[in-house]
């Protein structure tokens, strides 16, 4: 091998070592490349404030679920039913809103209470009855999907109230958003 080939191999090894040591830098570079690609392919439409706002809104649900799942994963367990339970809770909230015209606060308390009950049931089955979490999660996933299909009849439940729409799709006033941003930064 020539000295230039050996030099290039040494540079590549050094680069790999830097990325191994500073994984966050590698992640940020990968994100920058992805953003650059999508910005180029959409003629800058990807990085518009509206699109970034939509992306953050869509990621918020996954982020909240991921925060809860971290605790499950740290315990060495797994729960496959989280997404299906979320869908069931959304269906229950929509039914309570459209069919029973419950006030938003009561609707949310009932949906969250049902979600808490189902989570406690899954935890009880795993922790006290010794059923493997994979089995409990898989069974819950199938059961929650079936229950949702049963209570909605496979139909879209609409139109939900304006308060429910605002809860899921509304924007905070700019002053509150700025205050939250400053508080987060601090």
N, C-alpha and C positions, 0 to 999 in steps of 0.2 A: 504494500500500500504506500501511496505517496504521502508526504507530510501534510499536504493540503487536505487529503481525505481524512487523515487522522485528526487534523485540526477541526474539520467540520463535525466529525463524530464526537469530539470532545465538547464542541459548542452545543451540540444537541443534547449531550448528557448533562451539561451544565444547565441548559434551559429546562430539561425535565426535572432536574433537582430543584430549581427555583420554583417551578409550578407545584412540585410535591410539597415543598416547604410552605409556600404561600398559596394555599388552595383558594382562598377568597379572591386573590388576584386573577387566578385562572377562571373562576366563576364570573367575575366582573368582565373580563375580556370576552368570554363566551357570550354573555348577555349583550355586550356592545356589538359583537359581530351579528348576533341574531337581530337586534334592533336595526342595525345598519342594513341588513339584507331586506327586512320587511319595509323599512323606510324607502329603500331604493325601488323595491317592487311595487309600492303603492304611491310612488311619486310624492312622498312626504306625508301621505294620509295617515300612516301608522302613528306618527308622533304628534298628531293634533291633540289639543286638550280634550276634545270630546271623546276620541278613541281611548286615550289614556284613562279618562274617567270611567268609561265603560269597562275597560280591562280591570281596573281596581275594584269596581263594583262586582264584577263576575268572580274575581279572585277572593273577595271577602268571605263568601260562604265556605269555600274550600279552606281558606285560612283558619276560620273559626273551627271547622271540623278537625283540621290538622292539629290545632292546639289541644283539643281533647284527646285525639288519638296518640299524641306524644306520651301521655301518661300511661295509656294502655301498652304501647310498644316498649316503653322503659321497663314495665313490669314483665316483659318477655311474652306478652300475649298478642292477640290479633282480634279485630272485630270487623267482620265483613259486612255487617248489617247497618253501618252508620249512614250510608247514602240512601238505602231503602227506608230507614226510619225517618230521615229528613224528608223524603218524598211523601211518606205517610202523614207526617205532621203537617206538611204543607197542604195536603188534601183535606185533612181534618179541619185546619184553619179556614180553608176556602169553603168547605161545607157549612161550618158554623157561621160564617159570614153571610153566605148567599142564602142558605136554606132557613137558618134560625135567626138571622139578623142580630146576632149578639154584639154588644159593644166591643170595640177593638181590645180594650184592656182585659176584659173577661175572656175573650177569644184567645188572647196570647197566654193568659194564665192557664187555661184549660189545655191548650196545645203543649205548653212547656211542662205542665204537670204530667200529661200522658207520656211525653218523651222521657221525663225523669223516671216514671214508673217502669217503662220498658227498659231503660238503662239499668235500673236497679234489678229488674228481673234477670237480665242477661248476666249481670255481675253475680247475683245469687246463684244462678245455675252453674257458673264457672267456679266461684270461690267456695261455696258451701256444698254443692252436690258433686263437685269434682268432674263435671263434664268439660272436655277440652274446649277452649275458647273458639277454636276454629269451627267446631261442630255447632256450638251455640250461635256464633256469628252467621254461619251459613244457613242454619235453620231460621234465624231471625230475619235474614235477608229475604228468604223465600216467603216467610210468613207475612212480613210487612208489605211486600209487593202484592201478595194475594189479598190481604185485608184492604189495601188501597184500591185494588181493582174491584173488590166486592162492594165497598161503600160508595164508589163513584160510578159503578157500572161501566167503567172504561170511558166515561165521557169527561169532557172538559167542564169544570165547574166555573161558571162565569155569569154575569159580570160581578166581580168583587167590588166592595165599597171603595169610595175615593180614599178613605183613611188607610185601607189595606194597600191600595196601590201606592200611596205616598210612602208608606212604611217600607215597601220593597223597592220603589223606584224614585222616590223624592230626593231632593237635594237640600242640604242645610243652608240657611242663610249665609252669605259670605262672611259676616262678622263672626258667627259661631265656628265656621270652618277655619278662619284665620286664627281664632283663639285656640282651637284644638291643635292646629299645626304648631303654634308657638309653645303650647303646653307639652306637646310631644317632643319638640326640639329640646326644651329645657330638661 
